[in-house]
Amino acid sequence: MRTFFIDDRERIERIIRNCKLCFVGMVAEDAIPYVLPMNFGYEEGVVYLHSAREGRSISILEKNPHVCLTFCTDPQLMWQNEEVACSYRMRSDSVICHGKVRFVEEDDAKVVAMDIIMKHYSERTFTYSAPAIRNVLVWRVELEQVSAKEFGVPSPHAIKYKDRNTF
């Protein structure tokens, strides 16, 4: 099965919007990677995330704001030949982005960011209490580098392929 690069910006944004989580990778001072699954919102080349004001990720990001964000669509198990183990592959699309975290401090900007995050998960309109906004830490990541791939595309010469929905 094949892997293809995705260059179409609209398709890349559609992949991001269809994901429910993103994985945020960062590197601590001891050069040990640290990766978190996080809820997010996306708008115009910017990813918004939120967290507590303190914790391991915040300590890491205060020293090194560079992050790698990974998005992956729901994978589907596929194969070209049921009897050949090497013909099995996961079918999915993924986007990998790099950028720097900037913490949003102004309350009005936090509300806008929280609205973007919540819009990703619900069509409802939300209000936020002053303490909630004051206590949340909003991360803003402007995407500096973006790459995307489509994995597990069946070869045109395949005899057949199936996905998990045909079991």
PLY file of the C-alpha trace (Angstrom):
ply
format ascii 1.0
element vertex 167
property float x
property float y
property float z
element edge 166
property int vertex1
property int vertex2
end_header
0.00 0.00 0.00
1.14 3.49 -0.68
1.70 6.75 1.17
1.07 10.09 -0.50
1.91 13.63 0.51
-1.07 15.96 0.78
-0.44 19.49 -0.49
-3.99 20.83 -0.73
-4.48 23.37 2.09
-8.27 22.86 2.21
-7.83 19.12 2.61
-5.22 19.62 5.34
-7.56 21.94 7.23
-10.41 19.44 6.81
-8.23 16.72 8.35
-7.44 18.98 11.33
-11.09 19.93 11.79
-12.19 16.28 11.67
-9.89 15.25 14.52
-11.16 15.27 18.10
-7.72 15.33 19.73
-4.29 16.49 18.82
-1.04 15.27 20.29
1.33 17.98 21.50
4.99 17.05 21.62
7.60 19.08 23.46
11.14 18.51 24.69
12.20 19.00 28.30
15.61 20.32 29.36
16.87 16.77 29.85
16.10 16.16 26.13
13.35 13.69 27.00
10.24 14.06 24.81
6.89 14.70 26.46
3.65 14.23 24.52
0.12 15.10 25.61
-3.23 14.37 23.97
-5.22 17.61 24.10
-8.52 19.13 23.04
-8.06 22.01 20.64
-9.62 24.59 18.40
-8.36 25.65 14.99
-8.84 28.84 13.05
-6.87 30.45 10.21
-3.55 28.68 10.72
-3.63 28.89 14.52
-4.27 26.09 17.01
-5.65 26.99 20.44
-5.32 24.72 23.46
-6.03 25.16 27.16
-4.72 23.77 30.41
-4.15 24.46 34.07
-1.75 27.32 34.78
0.86 24.97 36.29
2.23 21.53 35.56
4.99 19.66 33.79
4.05 20.87 30.30
4.00 24.51 31.45
7.44 24.15 33.06
8.78 22.67 29.83
7.17 25.30 27.58
8.43 28.21 29.67
11.98 27.07 28.86
11.35 25.80 25.31
8.13 26.94 23.56
8.71 24.83 20.41
6.06 22.15 19.89
5.07 19.54 17.36
1.32 19.02 16.91
0.06 15.81 15.35
-3.44 15.15 14.05
-4.62 11.77 12.75
-7.99 10.71 11.36
-9.64 7.56 12.68
-7.56 4.68 11.32
-9.11 1.79 9.42
-7.41 -1.59 9.16
-6.95 -2.54 5.51
-5.20 -5.26 3.58
-4.57 -6.27 0.02
-4.34 -10.01 0.72
-5.84 -11.54 3.88
-3.20 -14.28 3.90
-0.17 -11.96 3.70
0.71 -10.17 6.94
2.86 -7.57 5.18
-0.12 -6.43 3.12
-1.94 -5.12 6.22
-1.82 -1.41 6.92
-3.77 1.26 8.71
-5.60 3.65 6.38
-5.54 7.21 7.74
-4.61 10.80 7.03
-2.26 12.74 9.27
-1.01 16.28 9.68
2.17 17.23 11.52
2.73 20.88 12.45
5.49 22.82 14.15
5.21 26.13 15.95
5.83 27.97 19.19
3.44 28.24 22.10
2.51 31.75 23.16
0.42 31.96 26.30
-2.62 34.21 26.00
-2.93 36.44 29.07
-5.61 39.02 28.20
-9.06 37.92 29.39
-10.91 39.05 26.24
-8.45 37.13 24.04
-8.86 34.05 26.25
-12.64 34.17 25.77
-12.20 34.34 21.99
-9.79 31.38 22.11
-12.08 29.36 24.37
-14.95 30.02 21.96
-12.82 28.68 19.09
-11.98 25.56 21.12
-15.60 24.96 22.13
-16.85 25.56 18.57
-14.72 22.58 17.52
-16.85 20.33 19.76
-20.26 21.99 19.95
-22.53 24.41 18.12
-23.66 25.86 21.46
-22.71 29.31 22.70
-20.92 29.33 26.03
-20.27 31.89 28.73
-17.32 31.74 31.09
-17.10 33.02 34.63
-14.38 35.52 35.50
-12.61 33.00 37.78
-12.68 30.34 35.04
-11.06 32.71 32.54
-8.57 33.97 35.11
-7.53 30.40 36.06
-7.26 28.85 32.60
-4.04 28.99 30.63
-4.69 29.36 26.91
-2.01 28.27 24.45
-1.80 29.86 21.02
0.29 28.04 18.38
0.73 29.75 15.04
1.55 26.96 12.59
4.98 27.61 11.07
5.50 24.30 9.25
2.79 21.90 8.13
3.07 18.55 6.37
0.39 15.97 5.69
0.22 12.41 4.40
-2.35 9.86 3.33
-1.40 6.36 4.52
-2.54 2.92 3.44
-3.75 3.74 -0.05
-4.28 0.45 -1.89
-2.05 -0.19 -4.87
-3.93 -0.03 -8.17
-2.51 -3.52 -8.82
-4.04 -5.00 -5.67
-6.25 -8.00 -6.16
-8.57 -6.73 -3.44
-8.63 -4.81 -0.22
-10.98 -4.63 2.71
-11.52 -2.28 5.57
-12.61 -3.10 9.11
-16.23 -2.28 8.23
-16.48 -5.40 6.05
-15.76 -7.98 8.78
0 1
1 2
2 3
3 4
4 5
5 6
6 7
7 8
8 9
9 10
10 11
11 12
12 13
13 14
14 15
15 16
16 17
17 18
18 19
19 20
20 21
21 22
22 23
23 24
24 25
25 26
26 27
27 28
28 29
29 30
30 31
31 32
32 33
33 34
34 35
35 36
36 37
37 38
38 39
39 40
40 41
41 42
42 43
43 44
44 45
45 46
46 47
47 48
48 49
49 50
50 51
51 52
52 53
53 54
54 55
55 56
56 57
57 58
58 59
59 60
60 61
61 62
62 63
63 64
64 65
65 66
66 67
67 68
68 69
69 70
70 71
71 72
72 73
73 74
74 75
75 76
76 77
77 78
78 79
79 80
80 81
81 82
82 83
83 84
84 85
85 86
86 87
87 88
88 89
89 90
90 91
91 92
92 93
93 94
94 95
95 96
96 97
97 98
98 99
99 100
100 101
101 102
102 103
103 104
104 105
105 106
106 107
107 108
108 109
109 110
110 111
111 112
112 113
113 114
114 115
115 116
116 117
117 118
118 119
119 120
120 121
121 122
122 123
123 124
124 125
125 126
126 127
127 128
128 129
129 130
130 131
131 132
132 133
133 134
134 135
135 136
136 137
137 138
138 139
139 140
140 141
141 142
142 143
143 144
144 145
145 146
146 147
147 148
148 149
149 150
150 151
151 152
152 153
153 154
154 155
155 156
156 157
157 158
158 159
159 160
160 161
161 162
162 163
163 164
164 165
165 166
